[in-house]
Amino acid sequence: MTDQQYMELALEAAAKGAPNTWKNPLVGAVVVKNDQVLAIGYHHHYGQPHAERDAISQLSKKQLFNSTLYVTLEPCNHTGKQPPCSDLIVASGIKRVVIAQEDPHQIVAGKGIKKLRDHGIQVELGVLEQAARRLNQHYNFFYTHKRPWVCLKKAVSYDQQLGYLGQRTQITNQAAYDCVHQERSRYQAILVGSTTAIIDNPSLLTTANTDFPPIRIVLDRRGRLLQHLKIKVLTDGLAPTWIFTENDNFLKVSLPDFVKIHKTNGDSIQAVIKTLTEQELQSLYVEGGRRVAQSFLQAGLADEVLTYVSPEILGDGIPAWQENKNDYQYHFSALADNFRIAGYKHV
Amino acid sequence: MTDQQYMELALEAAAKGAPNTWKNPLVGAVVVKNDQVLAIGYHHHYGQPHAERDAISQLSKKQLFNSTLYVTLEPCNHTGKQPPCSDLIVASGIKRVVIAQEDPHQIVAGKGIKKLRDHGIQVELGVLEQAARRLNQHYNFFYTHKRPWVCLKKAVSYDQQLGYLGQRTQITNQAAYDCVHQERSRYQAILVGSTTAIIDNPSLLTTANTDFPPIRIVLDRRGRLLQHLKIKVLTDGLAPTWIFTENDNFLKVSLPDFVKIHKTNGDSIQAVIKTLTEQELQSLYVEGGRRVAQSFLQAGLADEVLTYVSPEILGDGIPAWQENKNDYQYHFSALADNFRIAGYKHV
């Protein structure tokens, strides 16, 4: 088999870690000697051993001697929740390391590769690099741009309306609904405005099996939720909820432990981005409403735009927000009789 | 089996006649006695025997005696290219006739049923009527509204543009292209404006195997085609071509036999509709360009609007025409990474 083929095995293994590696990247590792795969490992769970250790720990010193390690991301060189993988590799007897992509995280960023080379290990970089980058799209974006990847999602009728004013309107079909509920698990936070939180009263949960459900963020500058303390995201306890507000009265009411108040002063969108960045939360799924989405667009903070479209015509509903289509590249897919349109910003 | 189930067999048989029954409706017939299907027939080809005759001719007098005939359209009662089916049925010994829908054609319209009943045959009407009406949608529309069904088709980019000015632009994918070329066979005429005929130089043919390819109509009021006599629709001879024009010079040039000049005076769209109606051509597929489509919309002559959409962004092309979405009911389907959006006018 070729280097590419072994790296494909490593990428497949890496994908198994989703969504439980949470803030950590998905990483896979394969140990090969004499054209035989000796071990396959991956990062299973946030806080647990890295992929390299998962693979290497399956093998004896003798097996590892003179072997090749395929790993989808540069091995770490720092002590975090785990000791550095670079030291483990150096000590293992592995002769050659093939890496798909360098780690953009400043704490690694080439230092892992340097350590290996300094110890006489042959290192090759860039095998299936694009596929590896795609696998950790949000992670790579975050450590390159120093802010979370933002996706704006809307569900619209064919006449581009979001629903009727002041009432929850189910526009798209069950397949689109299921897709959204699954899709949320790929994000570390989900954001809505206070109007959406009150009128739609969504739970903002994902159907994926995850130990790290996305944090539910509500923008509530004026403190309207104080009149609606029984809504799901303030009572169900099924995921953390963060409220960004200028209203001090939130500090005076009794709220469950899973609800956290973030006091803002001025632009709440920038406050959210700053807080997520500080917390190393790498992705944000914005679900509405219209005003919130438009603020993100105006701030140039919409890396991805997602539109679910149904064939219905509402006629006199709320017009949907519109991105500048020239800024994006689109991909279409169908969900039964609904469409999914994903736009990725040109970079 | 139930009446519905026998009628389903008749409908399935009827569909086999497409597209070669041309101006005639698709019709299927099933003869049943003692819960046994004795014969299945359908109208195979314009000018050939009707479905009832196709089924009855397979059976003996004895077999037909006391049997039930299921037929998807009211039997005819006039002598056209074929003698009347009602006489044949009366003479056959058939006891009971189950009919899906009455024939809207004024030459039949209940007279076939009356003849059968007058001769003591038990007649039931309306079994799977909706399915039968759908099968001959254009035929039914034509004889009800006394004009052809008009479908406006466009292919657009995701930013709703038809292409770049003055050049042929391929926007949609191969699957959409194939779908259009197949779809044309369901129409009896295809229409384009002179700009489309000159710039795109389309052949306007169908890939379906048909003895009656749609007539290709070009609207050319001023006679611009006189400077472009080498375009495909004026030279290939693969289907009839009709030019609607005010320009007398067409009568002075030598044109092949398959090209027919229709002299107009004023509104060429109304002239086309009038001519097609006189010729009993029941359906028209309008393929562009923008001005032509808008004229049909303004005249209220757009019973169906079809949009093929690709995920591409053109940016500075020709804006597409837009129907009033409130007037239509939509159905979505996907063609690989392109979408097909069909709108049917509310009636």
Interface residues (C-beta under 8 A of the other chain):
Chain A: Y158 D159 V309 S310 P311 E312 I313 G315 K325 N326 Y328 Q329 Y330 H331 F332 S333 A334 D337 N338 F339 I341
Chain B: Y158 D159 V309 S310 P311 E312 I313 G315 K325 N326 Y328 Q329 Y330 H331 F332 S333 A334 D337 N338 F339 I341
